[in-house]
Amino acid sequence: MSINEKKKIIIDTDPGHDDALAILLLEKSGLFDIQAITTVAGNSTIENVTNNARFILDLIGSQTPIYSGSSKPLKRDLIQANVHGQTGLAGVNVSKQEPLSGNAADKIIDLVRANPGEISILVIGPETNIADAFLKDKELPTLVKELIIMGGAIAVPGNKNRVAEFNIFVDPDAADIVFKAAVRKIIIPLDICNQVYFSLDEFEGLQGSALYEPVTKMMKPYIQGIQTFEKTTVGALMYDPLAAYYLINPDAYKLTAMDVQIETTSELTRGMSVADRRSWGDKNNNVEVATAVDREAFAQDFFVILNK
């Protein structure tokens, strides 16, 4: 497949152990023309997540450009994740310091305007960069092909407060802007992410790959963090890789159109993805929510691709 035939994507991310796997999955698949990786503060500081993005790309010798973005939410202080450790990528030594360009939103605008209707954006961190771009360029949502967003909790408890998923909790104001924007949005929520995980033993499937050592080093503290802070012993939850996999195999997902709004004013329900699940009433279906996924297809393709 030539570069001209590949689907153009931008990965907006806050690496993050599961972000790392998502980036590796898309890079190693060879299916995409990855225009840029844009970083956003979320799992850790903008400095840490940008350094982590460089570390991940260096593992596979990727030349994908990195542009750093927002260092804090639109209107709030940054609340970082616990499960990823102090650096955001516990388990590996991230020594290289990647310069901060601070221009992620502008780069998103430039790339989308240069390729109108062609770029899909994978949003696997807080939605600050995307909202910033949409605020700067009011026409931009109509020029983006689609957003694939890891975020939200539709009919399950939150993983940050009682009702909110982490990415949306961190910057609900940004998520509100994005969810209201006139662009196709595919949402990969906690509802299906909670069902897809790998034990540490399953990562033995990478033996023989150059990624075996760094990935297993990353997964050990990630699994420990999930056990400590999310009180579950299932293993490494595949939040962001599941969102990335939609780009590879959309047929593995069942999508359901829904009217979902984001709670921004209540501290009790901050960041809640409020879905209109009534059987009656006027609805404005603004997103397509993944309500089922073929776990076997995901697991098989995940290890085949990372072993390339």
Secondary structure as a PSIPRED ss2 file (coil, helix, strand):
# PSIPRED VFORMAT (PSIPRED V4.0)

   1 M C   1.000  0.000  0.000
   2 S C   1.000  0.000  0.000
   3 I H   0.000  1.000  0.000
   4 N H   0.000  1.000  0.000
   5 E H   0.000  1.000  0.000
   6 K C   1.000  0.000  0.000
   7 K E   0.000  0.000  1.000
   8 K E   0.000  0.000  1.000
   9 I E   0.000  0.000  1.000
  10 I E   0.000  0.000  1.000
  11 I E   0.000  0.000  1.000
  12 D E   0.000  0.000  1.000
  13 T E   0.000  0.000  1.000
  14 D C   1.000  0.000  0.000
  15 P C   1.000  0.000  0.000
  16 G C   1.000  0.000  0.000
  17 H H   0.000  1.000  0.000
  18 D H   0.000  1.000  0.000
  19 D H   0.000  1.000  0.000
  20 A H   0.000  1.000  0.000
  21 L H   0.000  1.000  0.000
  22 A H   0.000  1.000  0.000
  23 I H   0.000  1.000  0.000
  24 L H   0.000  1.000  0.000
  25 L H   0.000  1.000  0.000
  26 L H   0.000  1.000  0.000
  27 E H   0.000  1.000  0.000
  28 K H   0.000  1.000  0.000
  29 S H   0.000  1.000  0.000
  30 G C   1.000  0.000  0.000
  31 L C   1.000  0.000  0.000
  32 F E   0.000  0.000  1.000
  33 D E   0.000  0.000  1.000
  34 I E   0.000  0.000  1.000
  35 Q E   0.000  0.000  1.000
  36 A E   0.000  0.000  1.000
  37 I E   0.000  0.000  1.000
  38 T E   0.000  0.000  1.000
  39 T E   0.000  0.000  1.000
  40 V C   1.000  0.000  0.000
  41 A C   1.000  0.000  0.000
  42 G C   1.000  0.000  0.000
  43 N C   1.000  0.000  0.000
  44 S C   1.000  0.000  0.000
  45 T C   1.000  0.000  0.000
  46 I H   0.000  1.000  0.000
  47 E H   0.000  1.000  0.000
  48 N H   0.000  1.000  0.000
  49 V H   0.000  1.000  0.000
  50 T H   0.000  1.000  0.000
  51 N H   0.000  1.000  0.000
  52 N H   0.000  1.000  0.000
  53 A H   0.000  1.000  0.000
  54 R H   0.000  1.000  0.000
  55 F H   0.000  1.000  0.000
  56 I H   0.000  1.000  0.000
  57 L H   0.000  1.000  0.000
  58 D H   0.000  1.000  0.000
  59 L H   0.000  1.000  0.000
  60 I C   1.000  0.000  0.000
  61 G C   1.000  0.000  0.000
  62 S C   1.000  0.000  0.000
  63 Q C   1.000  0.000  0.000
  64 T C   1.000  0.000  0.000
  65 P C   1.000  0.000  0.000
  66 I E   0.000  0.000  1.000
  67 Y E   0.000  0.000  1.000
  68 S E   0.000  0.000  1.000
  69 G C   1.000  0.000  0.000
  70 S C   1.000  0.000  0.000
  71 S C   1.000  0.000  0.000
  72 K C   1.000  0.000  0.000
  73 P C   1.000  0.000  0.000
  74 L C   1.000  0.000  0.000
  75 K C   1.000  0.000  0.000
  76 R C   1.000  0.000  0.000
  77 D C   1.000  0.000  0.000
  78 L C   1.000  0.000  0.000
  79 I C   1.000  0.000  0.000
  80 Q C   1.000  0.000  0.000
  81 A C   1.000  0.000  0.000
  82 N C   1.000  0.000  0.000
  83 V C   1.000  0.000  0.000
  84 H C   1.000  0.000  0.000
  85 G C   1.000  0.000  0.000
  86 Q C   1.000  0.000  0.000
  87 T C   1.000  0.000  0.000
  88 G C   1.000  0.000  0.000
  89 L C   1.000  0.000  0.000
  90 A C   1.000  0.000  0.000
  91 G C   1.000  0.000  0.000
  92 V C   1.000  0.000  0.000
  93 N C   1.000  0.000  0.000
  94 V C   1.000  0.000  0.000
  95 S C   1.000  0.000  0.000
  96 K C   1.000  0.000  0.000
  97 Q C   1.000  0.000  0.000
  98 E C   1.000  0.000  0.000
  99 P C   1.000  0.000  0.000
 100 L C   1.000  0.000  0.000
 101 S C   1.000  0.000  0.000
 102 G C   1.000  0.000  0.000
 103 N C   1.000  0.000  0.000
 104 A H   0.000  1.000  0.000
 105 A H   0.000  1.000  0.000
 106 D H   0.000  1.000  0.000
 107 K H   0.000  1.000  0.000
 108 I H   0.000  1.000  0.000
 109 I H   0.000  1.000  0.000
 110 D H   0.000  1.000  0.000
 111 L H   0.000  1.000  0.000
 112 V H   0.000  1.000  0.000
 113 R H   0.000  1.000  0.000
 114 A H   0.000  1.000  0.000
 115 N C   1.000  0.000  0.000
 116 P C   1.000  0.000  0.000
 117 G C   1.000  0.000  0.000
 118 E C   1.000  0.000  0.000
 119 I E   0.000  0.000  1.000
 120 S E   0.000  0.000  1.000
 121 I E   0.000  0.000  1.000
 122 L E   0.000  0.000  1.000
 123 V E   0.000  0.000  1.000
 124 I C   1.000  0.000  0.000
 125 G C   1.000  0.000  0.000
 126 P C   1.000  0.000  0.000
 127 E C   1.000  0.000  0.000
 128 T H   0.000  1.000  0.000
 129 N H   0.000  1.000  0.000
 130 I H   0.000  1.000  0.000
 131 A H   0.000  1.000  0.000
 132 D H   0.000  1.000  0.000
 133 A H   0.000  1.000  0.000
 134 F H   0.000  1.000  0.000
 135 L H   0.000  1.000  0.000
 136 K H   0.000  1.000  0.000
 137 D C   1.000  0.000  0.000
 138 K C   1.000  0.000  0.000
 139 E C   1.000  0.000  0.000
 140 L H   0.000  1.000  0.000
 141 P H   0.000  1.000  0.000
 142 T H   0.000  1.000  0.000
 143 L C   1.000  0.000  0.000
 144 V C   1.000  0.000  0.000
 145 K C   1.000  0.000  0.000
 146 E E   0.000  0.000  1.000
 147 L E   0.000  0.000  1.000
 148 I E   0.000  0.000  1.000
 149 I E   0.000  0.000  1.000
 150 M E   0.000  0.000  1.000
 151 G C   1.000  0.000  0.000
 152 G C   1.000  0.000  0.000
 153 A C   1.000  0.000  0.000
 154 I C   1.000  0.000  0.000
 155 A C   1.000  0.000  0.000
 156 V C   1.000  0.000  0.000
 157 P C   1.000  0.000  0.000
 158 G C   1.000  0.000  0.000
 159 N C   1.000  0.000  0.000
 160 K C   1.000  0.000  0.000
 161 N C   1.000  0.000  0.000
 162 R C   1.000  0.000  0.000
 163 V C   1.000  0.000  0.000
 164 A C   1.000  0.000  0.000
 165 E C   1.000  0.000  0.000
 166 F H   0.000  1.000  0.000
 167 N H   0.000  1.000  0.000
 168 I H   0.000  1.000  0.000
 169 F H   0.000  1.000  0.000
 170 V H   0.000  1.000  0.000
 171 D C   1.000  0.000  0.000
 172 P H   0.000  1.000  0.000
 173 D H   0.000  1.000  0.000
 174 A H   0.000  1.000  0.000
 175 A H   0.000  1.000  0.000
 176 D H   0.000  1.000  0.000
 177 I H   0.000  1.000  0.000
 178 V H   0.000  1.000  0.000
 179 F H   0.000  1.000  0.000
 180 K H   0.000  1.000  0.000
 181 A C   1.000  0.000  0.000
 182 A C   1.000  0.000  0.000
 183 V C   1.000  0.000  0.000
 184 R C   1.000  0.000  0.000
 185 K E   0.000  0.000  1.000
 186 I E   0.000  0.000  1.000
 187 I E   0.000  0.000  1.000
 188 I E   0.000  0.000  1.000
 189 P C   1.000  0.000  0.000
 190 L H   0.000  1.000  0.000
 191 D H   0.000  1.000  0.000
 192 I H   0.000  1.000  0.000
 193 C H   0.000  1.000  0.000
 194 N C   1.000  0.000  0.000
 195 Q C   1.000  0.000  0.000
 196 V C   1.000  0.000  0.000
 197 Y E   0.000  0.000  1.000
 198 F E   0.000  0.000  1.000
 199 S C   1.000  0.000  0.000
 200 L H   0.000  1.000  0.000
 201 D H   0.000  1.000  0.000
 202 E H   0.000  1.000  0.000
 203 F H   0.000  1.000  0.000
 204 E H   0.000  1.000  0.000
 205 G H   0.000  1.000  0.000
 206 L H   0.000  1.000  0.000
 207 Q C   1.000  0.000  0.000
 208 G C   1.000  0.000  0.000
 209 S C   1.000  0.000  0.000
 210 A C   1.000  0.000  0.000
 211 L C   1.000  0.000  0.000
 212 Y H   0.000  1.000  0.000
 213 E H   0.000  1.000  0.000
 214 P H   0.000  1.000  0.000
 215 V H   0.000  1.000  0.000
 216 T H   0.000  1.000  0.000
 217 K H   0.000  1.000  0.000
 218 M H   0.000  1.000  0.000
 219 M H   0.000  1.000  0.000
 220 K H   0.000  1.000  0.000
 221 P H   0.000  1.000  0.000
 222 Y H   0.000  1.000  0.000
 223 I H   0.000  1.000  0.000
 224 Q H   0.000  1.000  0.000
 225 G H   0.000  1.000  0.000
 226 I H   0.000  1.000  0.000
 227 Q H   0.000  1.000  0.000
 228 T H   0.000  1.000  0.000
 229 F H   0.000  1.000  0.000
 230 E C   1.000  0.000  0.000
 231 K C   1.000  0.000  0.000
 232 T C   1.000  0.000  0.000
 233 T C   1.000  0.000  0.000
 234 V C   1.000  0.000  0.000
 235 G C   1.000  0.000  0.000
 236 A E   0.000  0.000  1.000
 237 L E   0.000  0.000  1.000
 238 M C   1.000  0.000  0.000
 239 Y H   0.000  1.000  0.000
 240 D H   0.000  1.000  0.000
 241 P H   0.000  1.000  0.000
 242 L H   0.000  1.000  0.000
 243 A H   0.000  1.000  0.000
 244 A H   0.000  1.000  0.000
 245 Y H   0.000  1.000  0.000
 246 Y H   0.000  1.000  0.000
 247 L H   0.000  1.000  0.000
 248 I H   0.000  1.000  0.000
 249 N C   1.000  0.000  0.000
 250 P H   0.000  1.000  0.000
 251 D H   0.000  1.000  0.000
 252 A H   0.000  1.000  0.000
 253 Y E   0.000  0.000  1.000
 254 K E   0.000  0.000  1.000
 255 L E   0.000  0.000  1.000
 256 T E   0.000  0.000  1.000
 257 A E   0.000  0.000  1.000
 258 M E   0.000  0.000  1.000
 259 D C   1.000  0.000  0.000
 260 V E   0.000  0.000  1.000
 261 Q E   0.000  0.000  1.000
 262 I E   0.000  0.000  1.000
 263 E C   1.000  0.000  0.000
 264 T C   1.000  0.000  0.000
 265 T C   1.000  0.000  0.000
 266 S C   1.000  0.000  0.000
 267 E C   1.000  0.000  0.000
 268 L C   1.000  0.000  0.000
 269 T C   1.000  0.000  0.000
 270 R C   1.000  0.000  0.000
 271 G C   1.000  0.000  0.000
 272 M C   1.000  0.000  0.000
 273 S E   0.000  0.000  1.000
 274 V E   0.000  0.000  1.000
 275 A E   0.000  0.000  1.000
 276 D C   1.000  0.000  0.000
 277 R C   1.000  0.000  0.000
 278 R C   1.000  0.000  0.000
 279 S C   1.000  0.000  0.000
 280 W C   1.000  0.000  0.000
 281 G C   1.000  0.000  0.000
 282 D C   1.000  0.000  0.000
 283 K C   1.000  0.000  0.000
 284 N C   1.000  0.000  0.000
 285 N C   1.000  0.000  0.000
 286 N C   1.000  0.000  0.000
 287 V E   0.000  0.000  1.000
 288 E E   0.000  0.000  1.000
 289 V E   0.000  0.000  1.000
 290 A E   0.000  0.000  1.000
 291 T E   0.000  0.000  1.000
 292 A E   0.000  0.000  1.000
 293 V E   0.000  0.000  1.000
 294 D C   1.000  0.000  0.000
 295 R H   0.000  1.000  0.000
 296 E H   0.000  1.000  0.000
 297 A H   0.000  1.000  0.000
 298 F H   0.000  1.000  0.000
 299 A H   0.000  1.000  0.000
 300 Q H   0.000  1.000  0.000
 301 D H   0.000  1.000  0.000
 302 F H   0.000  1.000  0.000
 303 F H   0.000  1.000  0.000
 304 V H   0.000  1.000  0.000
 305 I H   0.000  1.000  0.000
 306 L H   0.000  1.000  0.000
 307 N C   1.000  0.000  0.000
 308 K C   1.000  0.000  0.000
